[in-house]
């Protein structure tokens, strides 16, 4: 089964940069650390060696993960989109009907999500509730502990 990974152009570039760093900087560094730890002798009780091998396993696993995601990426340039309907890549401004608090969310790929910046994953419950809706729509979103009534105030693609 071929799974695609939606991501913005910025998210795609960030993953490519991370992959370049892992392959060009971190992988050679950990190989050197392993060689140095081997030079210390008995590997069975060599904590430096075991820690370096564990780190190497993590790096190799992350490289494989990034390669798969980049090969299967469905890259969307949000600046090429327009309209008042919420799609992947939208900046959505909402208002909470109970508190009248406004929030803006940027709907991005799973690897780009960062709640502190307002970047929410396309697979999150909030994003799934917003996708396909338009400016002016009232929506009920289930969040931990309650159901939140919101209204979409604006949808921007930039």
N, C-alpha and C positions, 0 to 999 in steps of 0.2 A: 504494500500500500504506500503510495507516494503522498506524503503530507507536505503541504506548503506552509511557509511561515510568513505571514504578512508583516511588513516592517516599512517604516518610512525611509526616505533616502538618507536622513541623518542617522537613523538606527543601523542601516546597512553599512554606512561608512564607519561607524563606531565598532561594529563587529569585525570588519576588515582590519581596522587598526589594532584591535585586540589580538586577532589571529597573527598579524605581522609581528607584534611584540612577543607573543608566545613562541613563535617559530624562530625569530631572529635574535631575541635577547634572552628570554627565560629558559628556553630549551638548551642552548649552548652553555648557559651559566650553570644549570643543574647538572649537565654532563661533566663539567669541570669539577663541581662539588663532589660528585660521586667518585671521580678519579682520585681526587685528593683524599677522600675518606677511605678509599681502598688502600691507599699508600700507607695508612696507619696500621695495617696488619689485620689481625683476627676480625672477620666481619660478623661473627655470631654475637659479639658483645659490643659492636661499634654503633652507638646511637646516632652519630652523624651520618653514617652510611644509610641506616634504616630510614632516618628522617628525609634524607635526600632522595632515596628511592620512592618513598611515599609521595613526596612533592612531584617527582618525575611522573608518577602514575596520574596524579591530578592534572598536570600540564598536558600529558598526552590525551587524556580523556576529554579535556576542554577543547583541545585542537580538533579532535574528531567531531565533537558536538558542533563547533563553529563551522567546520567544513560542510557538514550536512545541512546546517541551517542556511549557509550562504548559497549552496548549490540549489536548495529548494526555496529560496526566498521569492516572495511575491512583493517586489518593491513598488511602493506607491509614493508618488510625489504629490503631497497634499496641495501644493501651490497650483497644480494643474486642475484641481477640482473646484467646483463652485456650487452654489445653491443653498437652500435653507433646510435641506434634509441631512440628517446626521449619518455620516459614513465614516469608514476608517480614515484617520488622518484629520478629523474635524476638531476644532477648538469649540467646545460647547459651553455656553454660559447658562447656568440654571439658577433658579431661585427656589428655596425651600418654602413651601406654603405655610408651615407652622412658625418658623423662626424668621422668615423673610431675609435669610442670609443668602447672599449670592456666592456662587463658586464657578470657576472655569476649569474644565477638564480638557485635556488633549488626548484623544484616543489613539494609542500607539500599539506596536507589537509587544508580545510578552517580555522580550529581552530589554525593551526600552522603558518599561513601566517604572515610575518613581513617584510614589504618592506625595512626597514632600514638595515636588515640583508641579503636581497636578497632572502628571502623565499617568493615565490609567490604561491597563491592558485591555485590548479588544475582547479578551475572553472573560473579563471581570463582570460580575453581576450588574454593576452600574452601566458599563459600556453596552452590554447586551440589551439592557432595557432602553438605552438611548438610540441604538442603531435603528435606522429606518424612520425615526420620528422627525417632526419638523418644528420650526419655530412656532411657539404658541401652544404646542401640545402639552397637556397635563398628564403626568405619568406617576404611577405608584411603583416605588423601588423597595424591595425587601433588603433591609440592611440589618446587621446584628441588633436584635432587641426590639425592632419596630419596623413599621412600613412607613417609608418617607414619601410624602406627596410633593412633587416638584413640577415646575413649569420651565420649558425651554425658552430662554430669552433671546439667544443669538447662536448662530452657527457660522463659523468662519473657517476658511481654508487658506493657510499661509505657509 
